[in-house]
Amino acid sequence: MEEDGNALPQEDTPIIYEGREWYTVKQAARKLHTSEKYIRTLAQQYHKFAYHKIHEHMMLCLKSDVDAYQVKRGKPGRPRKEEEAA
């Protein structure tokens, strides 16, 4: 089958843009096992990833930042103080 010049990359293949490797938000969410909305929040609000907004509905996250990040899992909310736990 002949490849189209505008075809999207394979599911896990990073995109090369401006000489650097990037993940789409969907790829980053799959890599970190979380939602696309959480990935956008981490990038835009908390500045955990370098990102490039290509279009209103298309954003890329720097591959090295995503690969280095670990999602912390556990109970939501603040941890209890020692004296309250006893």
N, C-alpha and C positions, 0 to 999 in steps of 0.2 A: 504494500500500500504506500502511496506517495504521501510524504509529509507536507502539511500546509504550513506556510510561513507564519501564520497567525495562531497556530494550534497551541493550546495550553500545555505546560510541561507535565510529565508524569506526576503521579500523586505525591511522591516523596522527594522528587528532584528539586533542589533549590534553583531559584532564578538568578541569573547573573545580570546585575544592573549596576551601571557605573563602576564596573570592575570589582564588585563585591557580591557575595552570595547572600540571597534573601529568601525567606519563606513567605508565602501568602499567609494571611490570617488563618485560613482553613488548615494549611499544613502545620502551622505553629500549634494550633489547638489540638490537632491529632498527635503531634509529637509530645505535648505536655499532658495529654489526656484530660483536657478541660474544654470549656466552651469558647466559641469565637468572640463572644461579647466580653468574656474575662480577659482574653488576649488583648483586645482593643483597649480595655481599661488599664491593663498593666503597661501598655505602651504609651498611651496618651495622657492618662491621669497620674500614674505613678512613675513614669519615665524609666521603667525596667528594661525596655528594649529601645534601641535606635530604630526608628521607623520612617518610612517614606510613603506619603499619601499620594497615590497616582491619580486617583479619581475619588469622587464622593463615596463610592461603594467599593473601592479597591485600595488596600493598604498592604505594604510589605514590611516585614520585621527582619532585622539583621540576624542572619543564621547563627553567628557566633554568640550573640546575646541570648537567643532562644535556647541554644544547646547548653549554655552554661547555667541557665535558670532552673531551679527546682521548685515546684509547687509544694507549699507546705500544707499538709493535710492534717486534720484533727477536728476537735470540737470547735465550733464558731464561738466568738465572744472573747472576753478577757479571761485570763487565767485567775483562779481564785487565790486569795491571800492565804498564807499559812495559818494565821490565827482563825480565819473563818472556816477553814477546812477541818480543824480539830474539834 
